[in-house]
Amino acid sequence: MNSEFKIFKLGDVATIFAGGDKPQIFSNIKNNECKIPVFANGETKDGLQGYTDKAKVNEPAVTVSARGTIGYAVLRKEPFVPIVRLLTLIPNSERLEVSFLYYYLTLYRQKGLGSSQAQLIAPELSNRTITTPSLHTQKSIAKVLSDLDAKIELNNQINSELEAMAKTLYDYWFVQFDFPNEQGKPYKSSGGKMVYNLGLKRNIPDGWEVGNLEEIGTIFGGSTPSKEKSEYFSCGESTPWITPKDLSMNKGNKFITRGDFDVTEIGIKNASLKIMPKGTVLLSSRAPIGYLAISRGKVTTNQGFKSFVPDKGFSTHFIFYTVQKMIPTIINNAVGSTFKEVSGTTLKSIKIPIPVKSILEIFDKKVSSIFIRQDLLELENQQLSELRDWLLPMLMNGQVTVKEVEERLSMAAEQSVEYNKR
């Protein structure tokens, strides 16, 4: 360990306490009286429960979940109120930088902080040790890591805006039927002819047809090779094999490359797996129903999927949003006592309006560049996350210095600029 680093008990460099009861003055929504956020244990919305009128914590602090998902740390820079099952750490600003504390606790969680416990309490956390360099170095380390997080967050914001653009266009054209007519005006809003369809029990544009989901792509299921045969599986060396858990871990992303496991050629033969091409739309069909992703390359799946291969003249873009739009209907048609599942037969029978080809071609041209940009942003975020997670322990224990990291990042940025010029 670098000689600059020193070891302290957390309780010696930070004030640590547990959250109290919910404030008497409380609102589920932010209003003129209640503007101060109230946080409890939880990862959803970082544990936001509602709002109150007075803050209990006014200094920058870090909160740590004390039950359930123990050790989940959140950096809080605005005044707030912590309540049940949430521990708050307010660092001594002369000895401990708050962002450094946040990243240190994040590393603690990666190492299994409280993973074998039912509950984490303030006295126990106070007795845990923290290894710190000088305050100046703490700030430098935190800046390197927070800059990476800021870039990831910016990419997420851009991705969300791109998704809103593509989704809005799909809704306007294929749900509200306001695609451009021959004069470039919104079809339905401009008085375009609509025809009532008995199968859909609604009006659709004149000239459109009605078909089933199977008409926009061939639907395949998946299966699982025997897990007793180690030779059927590998990690990152064979054909990606996707499970609903992989899509759960991939949540927030539109594309997926691989999951936790690959299947070997012999495993594929054993389970009669179908290898599906790049651009296949993967739909989880049970436990839970409704996760969606687009494959970046060839993939297979387990039995928890019904996947749409774009081999019938419809683009991945159109299939993705059409299946997404039909998820409520798909869920309503699921059956099962232990857990709900939608069968291939049921999925194939779900009726949809099918647009004329000319409109589909224009739509694809408009959204194709959006999908490409989203894919690149997601890949960049994966690389940034991997870099941050690799740097975190290296910086925290002094194996690399901030100067060394900044030099490497600068070189990588220059190489990226040169590559993009080609």
C-alpha positions in Angstrom: 0.0 0.0 0.0 1.2 3.6 -0.7 2.8 5.1 2.4 0.5 8.2 1.9 -2.5 6.1 2.9 -3.6 5.8 6.5 -6.2 3.7 8.2 -9.0 5.1 10.4 -12.3 3.8 11.8 -15.2 5.3 9.9 -16.7 6.6 13.2 -13.5 8.7 13.7 -13.8 10.5 10.5 -17.6 10.7 10.0 -20.8 11.1 12.0 -22.9 8.0 11.5 -26.6 7.6 12.5 -29.7 5.8 11.5 -32.8 7.3 10.0 -35.8 8.1 12.1 -39.6 7.9 11.6 -41.4 9.5 8.7 -41.9 13.2 9.4 -45.4 14.3 10.5 -45.5 16.9 7.8 -45.2 14.8 4.7 -46.3 14.8 1.0 -46.0 12.2 -1.7 -45.3 15.0 -4.2 -43.2 18.1 -4.1 -45.1 21.3 -3.3 -44.6 24.8 -1.9 -44.6 23.6 1.7 -42.8 20.3 1.3 -39.7 20.7 -0.8 -37.1 18.6 1.2 -36.7 15.0 -0.1 -37.3 12.1 2.3 -35.2 9.0 1.7 -35.5 5.5 3.0 -33.9 2.2 2.2 -34.2 1.2 -1.5 -32.6 1.4 -4.9 -35.7 2.5 -6.8 -35.4 6.3 -7.3 -32.5 6.1 -4.8 -35.0 5.5 -2.0 -37.1 8.6 -2.5 -40.3 8.3 -0.4 -41.7 11.9 -0.6 -41.1 15.4 0.7 -41.3 17.3 3.9 -40.7 20.9 5.2 -37.5 20.8 7.1 -34.2 19.0 6.5 -32.4 16.9 9.0 -29.2 16.7 7.0 -27.9 19.9 5.5 -24.3 19.0 4.7 -23.1 16.7 1.9 -23.5 13.1 3.0 -23.6 9.5 2.0 -26.5 7.2 2.8 -26.2 3.4 3.0 -29.0 0.9 2.9 -29.3 -1.1 6.1 -31.7 -3.8 5.2 -32.6 -5.8 2.1 -30.0 -4.8 -0.4 -27.4 -4.0 2.3 -24.6 -1.6 1.5 -26.2 0.3 -1.4 -24.5 3.8 -1.1 -25.8 7.1 -2.5 -24.1 10.4 -2.5 -26.4 13.2 -1.3 -25.3 16.8 -1.9 -28.7 18.5 -1.2 -30.5 18.8 2.2 -32.7 15.8 3.0 -34.3 13.7 5.7 -33.3 10.0 6.2 -35.9 7.6 7.6 -36.1 3.9 8.5 -33.5 1.4 7.5 -31.2 4.0 6.1 -27.8 4.9 7.6 -26.3 8.4 7.0 -22.6 9.3 7.1 -21.6 12.9 7.3 -17.8 13.1 6.9 -15.5 15.5 8.8 -14.7 17.8 5.9 -11.1 18.4 7.2 -10.3 14.7 7.0 -12.6 13.0 4.6 -14.0 14.1 1.2 -17.6 13.1 0.7 -17.3 11.8 -2.8 -14.2 9.8 -1.8 -16.3 8.3 1.0 -19.1 7.4 -1.5 -16.7 5.6 -3.8 -15.0 3.8 -0.9 -18.4 2.6 0.3 -19.3 1.5 -3.2 -16.1 -0.6 -3.2 -17.0 -2.0 0.2 -20.3 -3.2 -1.3 -18.5 -4.8 -4.2 -16.5 -6.7 -1.7 -19.6 -8.0 0.0 -20.4 -5.4 2.7 -23.2 -6.9 4.9 -24.0 -9.6 2.3 -24.3 -12.3 5.0 -26.3 -10.1 7.4 -30.0 -9.4 7.9 -29.3 -5.8 9.0 -26.5 -3.2 9.1 -26.4 -1.0 12.2 -24.6 2.3 12.9 -22.2 1.1 15.6 -21.0 -1.7 13.4 -20.5 0.6 10.4 -18.6 3.0 12.7 -16.2 0.3 13.7 -15.3 -0.5 10.1 -12.1 0.9 8.8 -11.4 3.2 5.9 -8.0 3.7 4.2 -7.4 7.3 3.1 -4.7 9.3 1.4 -4.4 13.1 1.9 -7.5 15.2 1.4 -6.0 16.6 -1.8 -5.5 13.1 -3.2 -9.0 12.1 -2.0 -10.5 14.9 -4.1 -8.3 14.0 -7.1 -9.4 10.3 -6.9 -13.0 11.2 -6.5 -12.8 13.6 -9.5 -11.4 10.9 -11.8 -14.2 8.5 -10.9 -17.0 11.1 -10.8 -15.9 12.4 -14.3 -16.5 8.8 -15.6 -19.9 8.7 -13.9 -20.8 12.1 -15.3 -20.0 10.9 -18.8 -22.1 7.7 -18.3 -25.0 9.8 -17.0 -24.7 12.2 -20.0 -24.7 9.3 -22.4 -27.8 7.9 -20.6 -29.6 11.3 -21.0 -28.7 11.5 -24.7 -29.9 7.9 -25.1 -33.2 8.7 -23.4 -33.8 11.7 -25.6 -33.1 9.6 -28.7 -35.4 6.9 -27.5 -38.2 9.4 -26.9 -37.7 10.7 -30.5 -37.9 7.2 -32.1 -40.8 6.1 -29.9 -42.8 9.3 -30.5 -42.4 8.9 -34.2 -43.6 5.3 -34.0 -46.6 6.3 -31.9 -47.5 9.2 -34.3 -47.3 7.0 -37.4 -48.4 3.6 -36.3 -50.7 4.2 -33.3 -52.3 7.5 -34.0 -51.9 7.0 -37.8 -50.5 10.4 -38.4 -47.8 9.3 -40.8 -47.2 11.8 -43.7 -49.7 11.6 -46.5 -48.8 12.3 -50.2 -48.8 16.0 -49.4 -46.6 15.5 -46.3 -49.4 16.2 -43.9 -50.5 14.0 -40.9 -52.7 11.3 -42.5 -55.5 10.9 -40.0 -55.6 14.5 -38.7 -55.8 15.7 -42.3 -58.9 13.6 -43.0 -57.2 10.5 -44.4 -59.7 7.7 -45.1 -60.1 5.2 -42.2 -61.7 1.8 -42.5 -63.2 -0.2 -39.6 -61.6 -3.6 -39.0 -63.7 -6.3 -37.3 -60.6 -8.2 -36.2 -59.0 -5.3 -34.4 -62.3 -3.7 -33.6 -61.0 -0.3 -34.6 -60.4 2.0 -37.6 -57.2 1.6 -39.5 -55.9 3.6 -42.5 -57.3 2.6 -45.9 -54.9 0.3 -47.7 -53.4 -1.2 -44.5 -53.8 -4.8 -43.8 -54.4 -6.8 -40.6 -52.2 -9.7 -39.7 -50.7 -11.5 -36.7 -47.4 -10.9 -34.9 -45.8 -13.9 -36.7 -46.2 -12.1 -40.0 -43.6 -9.5 -39.1 -40.9 -12.0 -38.0 -40.4 -15.7 -37.5 -40.9 -16.5 -33.8 -38.6 -19.0 -32.1 -38.4 -20.3 -28.6 -35.3 -21.4 -26.7 -34.1 -24.2 -24.4 -31.5 -25.1 -21.8 -28.8 -27.7 -22.4 -28.2 -30.0 -19.5 -26.3 -28.1 -16.8 -24.8 -31.3 -15.6 -22.6 -31.3 -18.7 -19.9 -28.6 -18.2 -18.8 -29.0 -21.8 -22.1 -27.5 -23.0 -21.3 -24.1 -21.6 -18.5 -21.6 -21.7 -17.9 -17.9 -20.7 -17.4 -15.5 -23.6 -16.0 -18.1 -25.9 -18.9 -19.6 -27.9 -22.4 -18.6 -28.9 -24.1 -16.2 -26.5 -27.0 -17.8 -24.6 -29.5 -15.3 -23.1 -31.8 -15.7 -20.1 -34.4 -13.4 -18.7 -32.0 -12.7 -15.8 -29.5 -11.3 -18.4 -32.1 -8.9 -19.7 -33.0 -7.9 -16.1 -29.3 -7.1 -15.6 -29.3 -5.3 -19.0 -32.3 -3.2 -18.0 -32.2 0.3 -19.4 -30.3 -0.8 -22.5 -31.9 -1.6 -25.9 -29.1 -3.9 -27.2 -27.4 -7.0 -25.8 -24.3 -8.8 -26.8 -24.2 -11.7 -24.4 -25.3 -13.0 -21.0 -23.5 -14.8 -18.2 -23.0 -17.9 -20.3 -22.3 -19.0 -23.8 -23.2 -22.4 -25.2 -20.8 -24.6 -27.1 -21.5 -26.3 -30.4 -22.2 -29.6 -28.6 -24.5 -27.8 -26.2 -26.4 -26.3 -29.1 -26.9 -29.7 -30.6 -27.9 -31.3 -27.3 -30.7 -28.8 -26.7 -31.6 -28.3 -30.4 -31.0 -24.6 -30.0 -31.8 -22.2 -32.8 -28.9 -19.7 -33.5 -30.6 -16.4 -34.4 -29.0 -13.6 -36.3 -27.9 -10.0 -35.4 -31.0 -7.8 -35.1 -33.2 -10.4 -33.5 -35.7 -8.9 -31.1 -35.7 -10.9 -27.8 -38.9 -11.0 -25.8 -38.9 -12.6 -22.3 -42.1 -14.8 -22.3 -42.1 -15.8 -18.6 -40.6 -14.9 -15.2 -41.1 -12.0 -16.1 -43.0 -11.3 -19.3 -42.0 -8.2 -21.3 -38.3 -7.7 -21.2 -37.0 -6.7 -24.6 -33.6 -6.4 -26.2 -32.0 -6.5 -29.7 -29.1 -8.8 -30.3 -25.9 -7.3 -31.5 -24.8 -10.6 -33.1 -25.7 -14.2 -33.3 -27.5 -15.5 -30.1 -29.5 -18.3 -28.6 -31.8 -18.2 -25.6 -33.2 -20.4 -22.9 -36.9 -21.4 -22.8 -37.9 -18.1 -21.2 -38.0 -16.3 -24.6 -40.0 -15.9 -27.7 -37.7 -14.2 -30.2 -38.6 -12.4 -33.4 -36.1 -13.0 -36.3 -36.5 -10.1 -38.9 -36.7 -12.4 -42.0 -40.1 -11.4 -43.4 -39.3 -7.9 -44.8 -39.9 -5.9 -41.6 -37.1 -4.1 -39.9 -35.8 -4.7 -36.4 -36.8 -1.1 -35.6 -40.5 -1.7 -36.5 -40.6 -5.2 -34.9 -39.1 -3.8 -31.6 -41.7 -1.1 -31.2 -44.6 -3.2 -32.4 -43.8 -5.9 -29.9 -43.3 -3.3 -27.2 -46.7 -1.8 -28.0 -48.3 -5.2 -27.7 -46.8 -6.2 -24.4 -50.0 -5.4 -22.3 -52.0 -7.6 -24.7 -49.3 -10.3 -24.5 -49.4 -10.2 -20.7 -53.2 -10.4 -20.7 -53.0 -13.6 -22.8 -50.4 -15.3 -20.6 -51.5 -18.4 -18.5 -50.0 -20.4 -15.7 -50.5 -21.2 -12.1 -47.0 -21.0 -10.7 -45.9 -18.1 -13.0 -47.5 -16.6 -16.1 -46.2 -17.6 -19.5 -47.1 -16.7 -23.0 -46.9 -19.6 -25.5 -45.7 -19.3 -29.1 -49.1 -20.3 -30.4 -50.8 -17.4 -28.4 -48.1 -14.9 -29.5 -48.5 -15.8 -33.1 -52.3 -15.3 -33.0 -52.2 -11.7 -31.7 -53.5 -9.4 -34.3 -51.8 -6.1 -35.4 -52.3 -3.5 -38.2 -49.7 -3.9 -40.9 -48.7 -0.7 -42.7 -48.0 -0.2 -46.4 -44.4 -0.8 -47.3 -43.7 2.8 -48.4 -44.5 4.1 -44.9 -42.3 1.4 -43.3 -39.4 2.3 -45.6 -39.6 6.0 -44.6 -39.8 5.1 -40.9 -36.8 2.9 -41.1 -34.7 5.6 -42.8 -35.7 8.1 -40.0 -34.9 5.8 -37.1 -32.0 3.8 -38.4 -29.4 6.4 -37.4 -31.1 6.7 -34.0 -30.7 3.0 -33.3 -27.1 3.1 -34.4 -26.3 6.0 -32.1 -28.0 4.3 -29.2 -26.0 1.2 -29.8 -22.7 3.1 -29.8 -23.7 5.0 -26.6 -24.6 1.8 -24.8 -21.3 0.2 -25.8 -19.3 3.3 -24.7 -21.1 3.2 -21.3 -20.2 -0.5 -20.9 -16.6 0.4 -21.5 -16.7 3.4 -19.2 -18.4 1.3 -16.4 -15.8 -1.4 -16.8 -13.0 1.1 -16.6 -14.5 2.8 -13.5 -15.0 -0.5 -11.8 -11.4 -1.5 -12.6 -10.0 1.8 -11.4 -12.0 2.0 -8.2 -10.0 -0.6 -6.2 -6.7 0.3 -7.9 -7.1 4.0 -6.9 -8.5 3.3 -3.4 -5.5 1.1 -2.4 -2.8 3.1 -4.1 -1.9 0.6 -6.8 -2.2 3.4 -9.4 -1.9 7.1 -8.9 -4.3 9.8 -10.3 -1.5 11.1 -12.5 -1.0 7.7 -14.1 -4.7 7.3 -14.7 -5.0 10.8 -16.2 -2.1 10.0 -18.6 -3.7 6.8 -19.7 -7.1 8.4 -20.2 -5.5 11.2 -22.2 -3.7 8.7 -24.5 -6.9 6.8 -24.9 -8.8 10.0 -25.8 -6.2 10.9 -28.4 -6.3 7.4 -30.0 -10.1 7.7 -30.1 -9.9 11.1 -31.9 -7.5 9.7 -34.4 -9.6 6.6 -35.0 -12.7 8.8 -35.6 -10.9 10.9 -38.2 -10.3 7.8 -40.4 
